[in-house]
């Protein structure tokens, strides 16, 4: 009877633990969906920034065109004034009424010329302001691009010892992608990180802690072979989330790395590197990507001021 009670208690404990694990997995799924939405919003914001830059360039070109047109009109008015002055000199010996008419025309022309000069100065001032803002924006964009290149070089130097183990670093769309093959981090179907992968992640976490102006997203990716799990992980969605979370937890073991900078997301099989169904292609698709993005606060402030 004592043995039966103990077994029943163990069974109850296991059932409770299984229930809690399922609830945690569901929370992870919901968190993953929110994080994907945040990533899409960031991509949209980056696209809008580039569109705004293109719009500024177009507006600058139009302002230059309008300024040149104003200058041409101004030059034409100066010629008209010279002609009127000559006619006035010629007609000084003429009748009083003719001289009065010419004087009125000259007065009107001078008034029109004054108005056009004022508008020209305003246009030149606006053009100078726009050009200054455009130069500032271009400088910030150049600084961002250079920061991305510098970050890529730093990451490559920090992880040079792991490049032969399935680790690659590349730059795309203003971001640095650190891609780690499954063989570097995990055993097939598992989500506990191997010791060699843990060393690579700790080296990377040191670099990320030294660069606090970089946002971090950890994405787990699987191949398209269905997974039939029965415990915590039941399918490829679960596996990709658990792997991304495991990598994130190792990175945040560094107390100098702020966890608020990191997003963990599972992408399952739906963002493959290659579409083929060969064993080699599926191996390439089983990966974890750590995506590093410079913060754009300064750039956003400039755009808001425009």
Backbone as CSV, one residue per row, in Angstrom:
resi,resn,N_x,N_y,N_z,CA_x,CA_y,CA_z,C_x,C_y,C_z
1,UNK,0.842,-1.211,0.000,0.000,0.000,0.000,0.866,1.246,0.000
2,UNK,1.963,1.281,0.748,2.866,2.447,0.788,3.474,2.705,-0.581
3,UNK,3.855,1.633,-1.267,4.441,1.766,-2.621,3.430,2.354,-3.579
4,UNK,2.177,1.961,-3.481,1.115,2.463,-4.361,0.912,3.959,-4.153
5,UNK,0.939,4.425,-2.902,0.752,5.860,-2.606,1.877,6.678,-3.193
6,UNK,3.077,6.189,-3.038,4.235,6.919,-3.583,4.129,7.030,-5.090
7,UNK,3.738,5.937,-5.765,3.620,5.962,-7.237,2.552,6.940,-7.668
8,UNK,1.439,6.946,-6.932,0.353,7.892,-7.282,0.825,9.330,-7.130
9,UNK,1.578,9.600,-6.063,2.087,10.978,-5.874,3.036,11.364,-6.990
10,UNK,3.919,10.449,-7.389,4.851,10.743,-8.497,4.095,11.009,-9.779
11,UNK,3.058,10.209,-10.026,2.261,10.398,-11.243,1.604,11.770,-11.235
12,UNK,1.075,12.163,-10.087,0.429,13.497,-9.982,1.440,14.606,-10.227
13,UNK,2.643,14.448,-9.635,3.692,15.473,-9.833,4.071,15.588,-11.296
14,UNK,4.213,14.445,-11.961,4.587,14.453,-13.393,3.488,15.102,-14.216
15,UNK,2.244,14.770,-13.894,1.124,15.371,-14.642,1.108,16.888,-14.454
16,UNK,1.339,17.354,-13.214,1.374,18.815,-12.964,2.502,19.465,-13.724
17,UNK,3.666,18.803,-13.716,4.813,19.384,-14.435,4.544,19.443,-15.931
18,UNK,3.907,18.377,-16.469,3.572,18.363,-17.893,2.598,19.484,-18.230
19,UNK,1.621,19.699,-17.360,0.639,20.779,-17.582,1.323,22.137,-17.591
20,UNK,2.229,22.360,-16.622,2.941,23.646,-16.565,3.804,23.854,-17.793
21,UNK,4.442,22.754,-18.246,5.310,22.865,-19.444,4.492,23.230,-20.668
22,UNK,3.310,22.623,-20.791,2.449,22.952,-21.940,2.011,24.407,-21.889
23,UNK,1.704,24.894,-20.675,1.300,26.301,-20.557,2.448,27.227,-20.940
24,UNK,3.679,26.853,-20.501,4.836,27.689,-20.863,5.054,27.694,-22.369
25,UNK,4.883,26.530,-23.014,5.053,26.462,-24.477,4.023,27.328,-25.181
26,UNK,2.802,27.347,-24.659,1.765,28.187,-25.283,2.106,29.663,-25.130
27,UNK,2.612,30.025,-23.926,3.031,31.421,-23.717,4.164,31.793,-24.657
28,UNK,5.083,30.839,-24.866,6.191,31.113,-25.798,5.676,31.327,-27.210
29,UNK,4.679,30.535,-27.605,4.098,30.730,-28.947,3.493,32.117,-29.090
30,UNK,2.724,32.519,-28.071,2.091,33.845,-28.122,3.142,34.945,-28.151
31,UNK,4.196,34.771,-27.319,5.278,35.771,-27.322,5.962,35.828,-28.658
32,UNK,6.131,34.660,-29.289,6.782,34.617,-30.607,5.981,35.381,-31.644
33,UNK,4.648,35.241,-31.592,3.795,35.961,-32.549,3.923,37.470,-32.357
34,UNK,3.960,37.910,-31.065,4.119,39.349,-30.822,5.474,39.848,-31.304
35,UNK,6.487,39.031,-31.093,7.831,39.450,-31.521,7.935,39.528,-33.034
36,UNK,7.284,38.602,-33.721,7.304,38.666,-35.194,6.610,39.929,-35.689
37,UNK,5.520,40.292,-35.023,4.827,41.536,-35.396,5.732,42.734,-35.183
38,UNK,6.472,42.751,-34.060,7.397,43.858,-33.798,8.485,43.921,-34.846
39,UNK,8.972,42.751,-35.277,10.026,42.736,-36.308,9.506,43.271,-37.631
40,UNK,8.253,42.885,-37.972,7.673,43.394,-39.226,7.505,44.903,-39.155
41,UNK,7.108,45.407,-37.964,6.959,46.858,-37.834,8.299,47.563,-37.990
42,UNK,9.371,46.943,-37.447,10.689,47.551,-37.610,11.086,47.570,-39.081
43,UNK,10.845,46.455,-39.799,11.174,46.404,-41.233,10.406,47.483,-41.985
44,UNK,9.120,47.660,-41.611,8.318,48.695,-42.273,8.874,50.076,-41.988
45,UNK,9.322,50.285,-40.710,9.885,51.592,-40.357,11.157,51.862,-41.149
46,UNK,12.018,50.825,-41.293,13.250,50.996,-42.059,12.941,51.333,-43.516
47,UNK,11.892,50.674,-44.086,11.481,50.962,-45.459,10.971,52.392,-45.577
48,UNK,10.220,52.834,-44.566,9.696,54.206,-44.597,10.820,55.224,-44.515
49,UNK,11.871,54.903,-43.731,13.005,55.822,-43.622,13.660,56.028,-44.981
50,UNK,13.855,54.929,-45.707,14.483,55.055,-47.019,13.571,55.802,-47.988
51,UNK,12.261,55.585,-47.871,11.324,56.312,-48.738,11.371,57.807,-48.435
52,UNK,11.470,58.144,-47.132,11.552,59.555,-46.773,12.822,60.198,-47.319
53,UNK,13.930,59.433,-47.307,15.186,59.954,-47.856,15.046,60.226,-49.343
54,UNK,14.406,59.297,-50.074,14.179,59.501,-51.507,13.291,60.712,-51.758
55,UNK,12.286,60.891,-50.871,11.391,62.042,-51.022,12.140,63.352,-50.805
56,UNK,13.049,63.372,-49.819,13.840,64.583,-49.569,14.701,64.934,-50.775
57,UNK,15.285,63.901,-51.409,16.097,64.158,-52.597,15.254,64.749,-53.726
58,UNK,14.037,64.203,-53.913,13.162,64.708,-54.967,12.741,66.150,-54.689
59,UNK,12.434,66.442,-53.429,12.029,67.810,-53.067,13.175,68.793,-53.240
60,UNK,14.401,68.329,-52.945,15.563,69.197,-53.134,15.755,69.522,-54.614
61,UNK,15.607,68.540,-55.477,15.755,68.775,-56.913,14.687,69.763,-57.411
62,UNK,13.456,69.625,-56.917,12.397,70.540,-57.339,12.685,71.968,-56.856
63,UNK,13.203,72.078,-55.619,13.521,73.404,-55.096,14.617,74.071,-55.930
64,UNK,15.610,73.289,-56.348,16.665,73.836,-57.213,16.095,74.299,-58.543
65,UNK,15.156,73.506,-59.084,14.540,73.884,-60.356,13.758,75.187,-60.202
66,UNK,12.977,75.290,-59.114,12.198,76.520,-58.885,13.102,77.727,-58.673
67,UNK,14.222,77.502,-57.974,15.149,78.603,-57.722,15.757,79.116,-59.024
68,UNK,16.117,78.216,-59.901,16.673,78.631,-61.189,15.640,79.404,-62.002
69,UNK,14.378,78.953,-61.932,13.321,79.658,-62.662,13.145,81.079,-62.116
70,UNK,13.204,81.219,-60.794,13.076,82.545,-60.184,14.229,83.454,-60.610
71,UNK,15.418,82.875,-60.674,16.564,83.681,-61.088,16.424,84.163,-62.532
72,UNK,15.895,83.295,-63.398,15.700,83.690,-64.787,14.674,84.829,-64.900
73,UNK,13.585,84.716,-64.105,12.589,85.795,-64.118,13.193,87.095,-63.596
74,UNK,14.022,86.973,-62.567,14.671,88.157,-62.000,15.563,88.836,-63.040
75,UNK,16.312,88.020,-63.774,17.172,88.597,-64.818,16.342,89.294,-65.891
76,UNK,15.169,88.695,-66.251,14.302,89.316,-67.244,13.768,90.659,-66.775
77,UNK,13.424,90.757,-65.502,12.921,92.023,-64.969,13.994,93.111,-64.974
78,UNK,15.225,92.724,-64.699,16.305,93.705,-64.757,16.453,94.278,-66.167
79,UNK,16.315,93.411,-67.160,16.387,93.890,-68.545,15.234,94.840,-68.849
80,UNK,14.025,94.500,-68.353,12.869,95.370,-68.564,13.095,96.743,-67.940
81,UNK,13.681,96.771,-66.753,13.945,98.051,-66.101,14.945,98.889,-66.892
82,UNK,15.960,98.229,-67.419,16.936,98.957,-68.228,16.278,99.566,-69.463
83,UNK,15.388,98.781,-70.083,14.691,99.295,-71.271,13.796,100.484,-70.916
84,UNK,13.110,100.391,-69.789,12.232,101.490,-69.380,13.034,102.755,-69.059
85,UNK,14.182,102.565,-68.439,15.021,103.736,-68.145,15.503,104.426,-69.426
86,UNK,15.846,103.624,-70.402,16.272,104.209,-71.672,15.127,104.968,-72.351
87,UNK,13.926,104.297,-72.305,12.772,104.973,-72.898,12.451,106.270,-72.149
88,UNK,12.665,106.274,-70.840,12.402,107.482,-70.065,13.351,108.606,-70.462
89,UNK,14.590,108.265,-70.666,15.558,109.276,-71.108,15.188,109.847,-72.469
90,UNK,14.695,108.951,-73.345,14.339,109.401,-74.702,13.125,110.316,-74.671
91,UNK,12.182,109.998,-73.780,10.911,110.728,-73.778,10.899,111.927,-72.817
92,UNK,12.036,112.223,-72.225,12.055,113.365,-71.305,11.663,114.670,-72.009
93,UNK,11.943,114.728,-73.301,11.567,115.907,-74.086,10.154,115.817,-74.619
94,UNK,9.473,114.653,-74.343,8.126,114.458,-74.881,7.088,115.083,-73.979
95,UNK,5.842,114.667,-74.160,4.733,115.258,-73.424,4.721,114.775,-71.985
96,UNK,4.078,115.552,-71.134,3.982,115.187,-69.710,3.217,113.906,-69.509
97,UNK,2.172,113.683,-70.250,1.352,112.464,-70.094,2.143,111.222,-70.448
98,UNK,2.942,111.265,-71.474,3.744,110.102,-71.849,4.766,109.777,-70.756
99,UNK,5.376,110.837,-70.218,6.356,110.611,-69.146,5.680,110.025,-67.913
100,UNK,4.492,110.502,-67.568,3.765,109.973,-66.417,3.432,108.484,-66.597
101,UNK,3.041,108.117,-67.830,2.732,106.700,-68.099,3.967,105.837,-67.908
102,UNK,5.096,106.307,-68.466,6.326,105.536,-68.328,6.770,105.440,-66.870
103,UNK,6.603,106.531,-66.128,6.961,106.518,-64.714,6.112,105.514,-63.931
104,UNK,4.838,105.464,-64.289,3.948,104.495,-63.621,4.370,103.064,-63.930
105,UNK,4.704,102.818,-65.196,5.165,101.473,-65.575,6.466,101.129,-64.846
106,UNK,7.352,102.113,-64.775,8.608,101.874,-64.079,8.357,101.590,-62.600
107,UNK,7.468,102.321,-61.975,7.138,102.095,-60.558,6.571,100.699,-60.344
108,UNK,5.658,100.298,-61.227,5.053,98.968,-61.109,6.101,97.868,-61.296
109,UNK,6.990,98.101,-62.255,8.026,97.101,-62.513,8.957,96.959,-61.317
110,UNK,9.340,98.134,-60.744,10.204,98.083,-59.570,9.520,97.385,-58.391
111,UNK,8.222,97.649,-58.202,7.478,96.994,-57.126,7.429,95.479,-57.337
112,UNK,7.164,95.076,-58.596,7.123,93.647,-58.917,8.494,93.017,-58.698
113,UNK,9.525,93.766,-59.088,10.878,93.254,-58.908,11.197,93.077,-57.417
114,UNK,10.777,94.004,-56.586,11.012,93.896,-55.142,10.327,92.660,-54.562
115,UNK,9.069,92.423,-55.002,8.345,91.235,-54.517,9.053,89.947,-54.931
116,UNK,9.508,89.928,-56.167,10.183,88.728,-56.664,11.518,88.518,-55.943
117,UNK,12.201,89.599,-55.630,13.448,89.473,-54.872,13.189,88.881,-53.491
118,UNK,12.109,89.339,-52.852,11.759,88.795,-51.535,11.457,87.298,-51.625
119,UNK,10.687,86.921,-52.648,10.360,85.502,-52.823,11.615,84.686,-53.127
120,UNK,12.514,85.281,-53.911,13.749,84.576,-54.245,14.588,84.334,-52.987
121,UNK,14.685,85.347,-52.124,15.438,85.177,-50.887,14.810,84.110,-49.991
122,UNK,13.471,84.098,-49.942,12.784,83.072,-49.147,13.050,81.681,-49.707
123,UNK,13.010,81.585,-51.038,13.262,80.286,-51.664,14.697,79.829,-51.411
124,UNK,15.637,80.773,-51.485,17.026,80.415,-51.224,17.217,79.974,-49.776
125,UNK,16.544,80.665,-48.848,16.649,80.278,-47.435,16.056,78.892,-47.201
126,UNK,14.895,78.630,-47.789,14.270,77.312,-47.642,15.145,76.230,-48.243
127,UNK,15.751,76.536,-49.397,16.633,75.569,-50.040,17.850,75.273,-49.173
128,UNK,18.409,76.310,-48.558,19.553,76.106,-47.665,19.180,75.232,-46.476
129,UNK,17.992,75.485,-45.901,17.542,74.681,-44.759,17.343,73.225,-45.156
130,UNK,16.697,73.019,-46.306,16.461,71.644,-46.762,17.776,70.943,-47.067
131,UNK,18.694,71.671,-47.682,19.981,71.075,-48.010,20.738,70.702,-46.748
132,UNK,20.663,71.558,-45.714,21.331,71.255,-44.445,20.738,70.002,-43.806
133,UNK,19.392,69.899,-43.829,18.749,68.710,-43.238,19.090,67.455,-44.045
134,UNK,19.151,67.602,-45.374,19.479,66.455,-46.217,20.908,65.983,-45.954
135,UNK,21.829,66.941,-45.834,23.216,66.579,-45.541,23.308,65.863,-44.188
136,UNK,22.562,66.391,-43.207,22.566,65.764,-41.879,22.025,64.342,-41.950
137,UNK,20.938,64.163,-42.709,20.351,62.836,-42.844,21.319,61.880,-43.543
138,UNK,21.964,62.354,-44.599,22.913,61.509,-45.320,24.101,61.136,-44.436
139,UNK,24.530,62.074,-43.598,25.635,61.775,-42.691,25.248,60.704,-41.680
140,UNK,24.010,60.806,-41.155,23.559,59.796,-40.184,23.426,58.431,-40.856
141,UNK,22.895,58.416,-42.090,22.785,57.147,-42.820,24.163,56.543,-43.072
142,UNK,25.120,57.400,-43.443,26.481,56.912,-43.676,27.087,56.364,-42.384
143,UNK,26.832,57.052,-41.271,27.338,56.574,-39.986,26.715,55.229,-39.622
144,UNK,25.400,55.091,-39.900,24.731,53.814,-39.611,25.331,52.685,-40.443
145,UNK,25.531,52.959,-41.754,26.107,51.931,-42.623,27.512,51.553,-42.172
146,UNK,28.305,52.560,-41.786,29.657,52.273,-41.316,29.626,51.501,-40.001
147,UNK,28.657,51.841,-39.133,28.530,51.122,-37.860,28.203,49.653,-38.103
148,UNK,27.369,49.378,-39.107,27.025,47.989,-39.435,28.260,47.241,-39.926
149,UNK,29.051,47.882,-40.798,30.264,47.239,-41.310,31.263,46.997,-40.178
150,UNK,31.416,47.986,-39.297,32.337,47.812,-38.173,31.873,46.684,-37.257
151,UNK,30.561,46.620,-37.018,30.023,45.559,-36.161,30.265,44.192,-36.789
152,UNK,30.047,44.087,-38.102,30.297,42.807,-38.783,31.755,42.380,-38.603
153,UNK,32.688,43.323,-38.777,34.111,42.996,-38.633,34.423,42.558,-37.207
154,UNK,33.830,43.235,-36.218,34.070,42.867,-34.819,33.557,41.455,-34.533
155,UNK,32.360,41.157,-35.046,31.779,39.831,-34.807,32.637,38.752,-35.460
156,UNK,33.115,39.018,-36.673,33.942,38.032,-37.366,35.239,37.779,-36.606
157,UNK,35.827,38.856,-36.051,37.058,38.667,-35.275,36.780,37.913,-33.971
158,UNK,35.658,38.227,-33.329,35.340,37.596,-32.049,35.042,36.100,-32.210
159,UNK,34.499,35.698,-33.363,34.061,34.309,-33.560,34.890,33.580,-34.609
160,UNK,36.099,34.091,-34.884,36.912,33.507,-35.948,37.223,32.037,-35.687
161,UNK,37.293,31.630,-34.435,37.618,30.245,-34.122,36.498,29.267,-34.389
162,UNK,35.288,29.770,-34.745,34.142,28.880,-34.939,33.669,28.833,-36.393
163,UNK,34.372,29.504,-37.286,33.914,29.557,-38.679,33.979,28.199,-39.368
164,UNK,34.844,27.327,-38.895,34.928,25.983,-39.481,33.890,25.031,-38.892
165,UNK,33.138,25.508,-37.898,32.134,24.656,-37.238,30.708,24.996,-37.669
166,UNK,30.563,25.696,-38.781,29.214,26.006,-39.265,28.721,27.371,-38.850
167,UNK,29.626,28.333,-38.615,29.223,29.687,-38.250,29.604,30.645,-39.370
168,UNK,28.662,31.473,-39.800,28.927,32.477,-40.829,28.403,33.834,-40.358
169,UNK,29.036,34.906,-40.846,28.635,36.268,-40.524,28.524,37.043,-41.831
170,UNK,27.372,37.693,-42.061,27.216,38.499,-43.267,26.301,39.691,-42.978
171,UNK,26.355,40.649,-43.901,25.574,41.881,-43.775,24.491,41.899,-44.844
172,UNK,23.267,42.299,-44.461,22.158,42.372,-45.414,21.123,43.369,-44.910
173,UNK,20.728,44.286,-45.803,19.678,45.268,-45.489,19.961,46.054,-44.210
174,UNK,21.223,46.453,-44.037,21.559,47.264,-42.882,21.619,46.502,-41.574
175,UNK,21.717,45.174,-41.629,21.787,44.354,-40.427,22.938,43.365,-40.562
176,UNK,23.421,42.882,-39.408,24.452,41.850,-39.381,23.808,40.537,-38.941
177,UNK,23.993,39.497,-39.769,23.412,38.185,-39.487,24.526,37.228,-39.042
178,UNK,24.386,36.700,-37.833,25.282,35.654,-37.341,24.500,34.345,-37.422
179,UNK,24.877,33.504,-38.387,24.134,32.263,-38.632,24.938,31.079,-38.102
180,UNK,24.302,30.256,-37.261,24.955,29.097,-36.662,24.221,27.832,-37.091
181,UNK,24.959,26.917,-37.709,24.360,25.656,-38.135,23.917,24.841,-36.923
182,UNK,22.996,23.933,-37.177,22.506,23.064,-36.110,23.648,22.286,-35.467
183,UNK,24.613,21.831,-36.296,25.686,20.986,-35.763,26.556,21.718,-34.744
184,UNK,26.601,23.066,-34.812,27.395,23.828,-33.851,26.685,23.927,-32.507
185,UNK,25.359,23.934,-32.507,24.610,24.230,-31.290,23.861,23.043,-30.700
186,UNK,23.249,22.216,-31.563,22.292,21.236,-31.048,22.513,19.855,-31.668
187,UNK,22.060,18.872,-30.945,21.891,17.549,-31.527,20.523,17.499,-32.198
188,UNK,20.355,16.596,-33.134,19.110,16.513,-33.904,17.905,16.344,-32.972
189,UNK,16.916,17.221,-33.157,15.687,17.139,-32.388,15.798,17.641,-30.961
190,UNK,16.972,18.176,-30.580,17.168,18.645,-29.215,17.288,20.166,-29.190
191,UNK,17.178,20.754,-27.981,17.285,22.201,-27.850,18.225,22.624,-26.715
192,UNK,18.951,21.661,-26.125,19.998,22.019,-25.166,21.292,22.242,-25.954
193,UNK,21.949,23.381,-25.710,23.087,23.810,-26.519,24.335,23.014,-26.138
194,UNK,25.060,22.530,-27.177,26.297,21.786,-26.964,27.372,22.700,-26.367
195,UNK,28.365,22.127,-25.672,29.419,22.948,-25.040,30.156,23.851,-26.020
196,UNK,30.470,23.354,-27.212,31.187,24.180,-28.184,30.334,25.376,-28.603
197,UNK,29.043,25.149,-28.799,28.138,26.242,-29.129,28.007,27.231,-27.982
198,UNK,28.030,26.741,-26.757,27.957,27.642,-25.607,29.171,28.567,-25.566
199,UNK,30.341,28.055,-25.917,31.542,28.909,-25.932,31.402,30.012,-26.975
200,UNK,30.880,29.654,-28.154,30.696,30.662,-29.200,29.704,31.735,-28.755
201,UNK,28.625,31.320,-28.101,27.629,32.286,-27.653,28.163,33.174,-26.540
202,UNK,28.986,32.641,-25.675,29.563,33.476,-24.614,30.528,34.510,-25.190
203,UNK,31.314,34.096,-26.198,32.207,35.065,-26.856,31.389,36.172,-27.517
204,UNK,30.300,35.787,-28.136,29.452,36.784,-28.795,28.793,37.704,-27.775
205,UNK,28.378,37.158,-26.636,27.701,37.983,-25.626,28.635,39.060,-25.081
206,UNK,29.926,38.770,-24.981,30.888,39.785,-24.519,30.913,40.965,-25.490
207,UNK,30.953,40.654,-26.781,30.976,41.714,-27.788,29.679,42.525,-27.762
208,UNK,28.545,41.845,-27.643,27.266,42.544,-27.630,27.118,43.428,-26.390
209,UNK,27.661,42.984,-25.273,27.601,43.801,-24.057,28.421,45.079,-24.217
210,UNK,29.469,45.029,-25.033,30.318,46.204,-25.258,29.710,47.169,-26.270
211,UNK,28.649,46.769,-26.946,27.992,47.614,-27.956,26.513,47.757,-27.606
212,UNK,26.183,48.607,-26.635,24.800,48.684,-26.138,23.821,49.332,-27.118
213,UNK,24.294,49.915,-28.216,23.387,50.559,-29.161,22.962,49.614,-30.276
214,UNK,23.050,48.318,-30.030,22.667,47.299,-31.010,21.496,46.496,-30.470
215,UNK,20.406,46.401,-31.268,19.281,45.529,-30.927,19.560,44.114,-31.419
216,UNK,19.036,43.121,-30.708,19.377,41.725,-30.983,18.099,40.910,-31.142
217,UNK,18.035,40.126,-32.225,16.931,39.178,-32.395,17.528,37.788,-32.628
218,UNK,17.047,36.813,-31.875,17.478,35.429,-32.028,16.345,34.652,-32.689
219,UNK,16.622,34.064,-33.862,15.610,33.333,-34.617,16.011,31.867,-34.744
220,UNK,15.088,30.977,-34.379,15.300,29.554,-34.582,14.652,29.092,-35.875
221,UNK,15.367,28.276,-36.666,14.863,27.785,-37.951,15.042,26.257,-38.009
222,UNK,14.056,25.583,-38.588,14.134,24.136,-38.773,14.040,23.812,-40.261
223,UNK,14.157,22.527,-40.592,13.882,22.106,-41.965,12.398,21.773,-42.087
224,UNK,11.999,21.212,-43.240,10.577,20.950,-43.485,10.159,19.522,-43.148
225,UNK,11.043,18.773,-42.494,10.683,17.407,-42.094,9.814,17.495,-40.840
226,UNK,8.578,16.976,-40.873,7.695,17.105,-39.706,8.293,16.433,-38.474
227,UNK,8.120,17.073,-37.349,8.580,16.509,-36.083,7.385,15.976,-35.317
228,UNK,7.505,14.797,-34.801,6.410,14.177,-34.060,6.850,13.974,-32.610
229,UNK,6.770,15.038,-31.831,7.175,14.951,-30.437,5.999,14.619,-29.536
230,UNK,6.315,14.207,-28.341,5.249,13.860,-27.401,5.407,14.585,-26.074
231,UNK,6.540,15.288,-25.858,6.756,15.964,-24.594,6.595,17.461,-24.722
232,UNK,7.642,18.199,-24.310,7.583,19.657,-24.374,7.513,20.160,-25.809
233,UNK,8.150,19.442,-26.718,8.243,19.873,-28.118,7.478,18.880,-28.983
234,UNK,6.441,19.389,-29.647,5.572,18.505,-30.430,5.751,18.671,-31.933
235,UNK,6.275,19.819,-32.381,6.407,20.059,-33.819,7.561,21.042,-34.054
236,UNK,7.750,21.408,-35.327,8.865,22.292,-35.680,8.704,23.694,-35.095
237,UNK,7.462,24.138,-34.930,7.254,25.441,-34.286,7.828,25.414,-32.870
238,UNK,7.452,24.399,-32.109,7.945,24.292,-30.739,9.468,24.208,-30.710
239,UNK,10.035,23.403,-31.615,11.485,23.208,-31.616,12.214,24.518,-31.909
240,UNK,11.719,25.270,-32.900,12.398,26.522,-33.259,12.322,27.533,-32.113
241,UNK,11.181,27.582,-31.421,11.035,28.500,-30.287,11.949,28.087,-29.139
242,UNK,11.982,26.812,-28.821,12.799,26.334,-27.715,14.278,26.569,-27.982
243,UNK,14.697,26.389,-29.244,16.112,26.616,-29.577,16.460,28.094,-29.477
244,UNK,15.586,28.961,-29.988,15.846,30.405,-29.889,15.911,30.830,-28.420
245,UNK,15.016,30.273,-27.610,15.004,30.617,-26.184,16.257,30.112,-25.480
246,UNK,16.711,28.909,-25.847,17.913,28.357,-25.223,19.134,29.215,-25.529
247,UNK,19.252,29.660,-26.789,20.374,30.528,-27.170,20.292,31.859,-26.415
248,UNK,19.083,32.410,-26.322,18.901,33.689,-25.629,19.300,33.584,-24.162
249,UNK,18.953,32.489,-23.518,19.277,32.327,-22.106,20.787,32.274,-21.882
250,UNK,21.519,31.664,-22.822,22.976,31.620,-22.680,23.568,33.012,-22.878
251,UNK,23.063,33.753,-23.876,23.557,35.114,-24.097,23.335,35.987,-22.859
252,UNK,22.176,35.855,-22.245,21.834,36.718,-21.113,22.436,36.231,-19.797
253,UNK,23.210,35.151,-19.828,23.983,34.787,-18.636,25.056,35.832,-18.356
254,UNK,25.412,36.597,-19.392,26.349,37.710,-19.203,25.603,38.847,-18.508
255,UNK,25.969,39.198,-17.289,25.209,40.228,-16.553,25.322,41.613,-17.177
256,UNK,26.316,41.828,-18.044,26.484,43.127,-18.686,25.584,43.292,-19.911
257,UNK,24.916,42.239,-20.341,24.049,42.294,-21.518,22.595,42.458,-21.062
258,UNK,21.997,43.594,-21.376,20.636,43.911,-20.949,19.631,43.017,-21.680
259,UNK,18.856,42.202,-20.958,17.882,41.318,-21.619,16.831,42.077,-22.415
260,UNK,16.592,43.360,-22.094,15.586,44.126,-22.830,15.982,44.356,-24.285
261,UNK,17.249,44.173,-24.611,17.709,44.383,-25.983,17.429,43.175,-26.875
262,UNK,17.013,42.053,-26.308,16.954,40.791,-27.058,15.504,40.371,-27.296
263,UNK,15.244,39.892,-28.522,13.973,39.272,-28.875,14.271,37.842,-29.321
264,UNK,13.552,36.872,-28.788,13.697,35.474,-29.195,12.466,35.074,-29.998
265,UNK,12.686,34.467,-31.164,11.566,34.126,-32.051,11.816,32.784,-32.722
266,UNK,10.750,32.030,-32.923,10.813,30.780,-33.669,10.185,30.946,-35.040
267,UNK,10.890,30.546,-36.103,10.387,30.691,-37.469,10.009,29.353,-38.097
268,UNK,10.193,28.269,-37.353,9.867,26.934,-37.837,10.584,26.667,-39.161
269,UNK,9.857,26.123,-40.158,10.461,25.742,-41.447,10.188,26.760,-42.544
270,UNK,9.602,27.917,-42.202,8.999,28.772,-43.211,9.909,29.865,-43.762
271,UNK,11.161,29.929,-43.308,12.110,30.893,-43.881,13.392,30.126,-44.238
272,UNK,13.329,29.220,-45.219,14.508,28.410,-45.552,15.561,29.230,-46.301
273,UNK,16.816,28.836,-46.147,17.879,29.441,-46.949,17.831,28.951,-48.382
274,UNK,17.546,27.668,-48.539,17.458,27.065,-49.875,16.180,26.240,-49.956
275,UNK,15.519,26.223,-51.126,14.231,25.530,-51.222,14.335,24.032,-51.528
276,UNK,15.522,23.557,-51.883,15.633,22.154,-52.276,15.298,21.217,-51.111
277,UNK,14.985,19.959,-51.469,14.594,18.979,-50.459,15.685,17.941,-50.220
278,UNK,16.912,18.231,-50.613,18.009,17.290,-50.419,18.472,17.321,-48.962
279,UNK,19.175,16.270,-48.524,19.709,16.283,-47.151,20.639,17.474,-46.891
280,UNK,21.441,17.828,-47.912,22.366,18.955,-47.738,21.596,20.268,-47.551
281,UNK,20.538,20.454,-48.359,19.746,21.679,-48.253,19.041,21.758,-46.895
282,UNK,18.479,20.645,-46.463,17.780,20.641,-45.172,18.760,20.927,-44.024
283,UNK,19.984,20.451,-44.147,20.975,20.732,-43.116,21.283,22.225,-43.055
284,UNK,21.363,22.883,-44.208,21.609,24.324,-44.235,20.457,25.096,-43.592
285,UNK,19.229,24.613,-43.779,18.055,25.317,-43.252,17.907,25.159,-41.743
286,UNK,18.506,24.117,-41.189,18.443,23.925,-39.728,19.536,24.804,-39.100
287,UNK,19.115,25.969,-38.630,20.090,26.944,-38.165,19.461,27.854,-37.115
288,UNK,20.310,28.610,-36.439,19.876,29.676,-35.544,20.549,30.959,-36.007
289,UNK,19.763,32.007,-36.227,20.313,33.276,-36.697,20.193,34.323,-35.589
290,UNK,21.284,35.013,-35.341,21.298,36.136,-34.391,21.450,37.395,-35.230
291,UNK,20.390,38.200,-35.262,20.318,39.358,-36.156,20.577,40.616,-35.336
292,UNK,21.589,41.372,-35.738,22.025,42.558,-34.994,21.684,43.801,-35.798
293,UNK,20.957,44.734,-35.169,20.466,45.931,-35.855,20.825,47.173,-35.064
294,UNK,21.509,48.144,-35.696,21.807,49.397,-34.979,20.523,50.139,-34.644
295,UNK,20.501,50.797,-33.491,19.344,51.608,-33.121,19.279,52.849,-34.005
296,UNK,18.058,53.271,-34.365,17.856,54.360,-35.317,17.239,55.589,-34.660
297,UNK,17.457,55.774,-33.359,16.829,56.897,-32.656,17.230,58.239,-33.255
298,UNK,18.533,58.415,-33.529,18.998,59.705,-34.066,18.400,59.970,-35.437
299,UNK,18.331,58.916,-36.260,17.762,59.069,-37.596,16.280,59.429,-37.527
300,UNK,15.569,58.811,-36.620,14.136,59.096,-36.474,13.907,60.535,-36.017
301,UNK,14.768,61.064,-35.159,14.632,62.442,-34.708,14.794,63.410,-35.875
302,UNK,15.747,63.136,-36.759,15.957,64.013,-37.913,14.749,63.997,-38.832
303,UNK,14.198,62.804,-39.057,13.027,62.709,-39.934,11.823,63.420,-39.328
304,UNK,11.662,63.301,-38.019,10.528,63.975,-37.363,10.674,65.498,-37.460
305,UNK,11.905,65.999,-37.421,12.104,67.442,-37.525,11.809,67.967,-38.910
306,UNK,11.800,67.082,-39.919,11.490,67.483,-41.287,9.998,67.484,-41.555
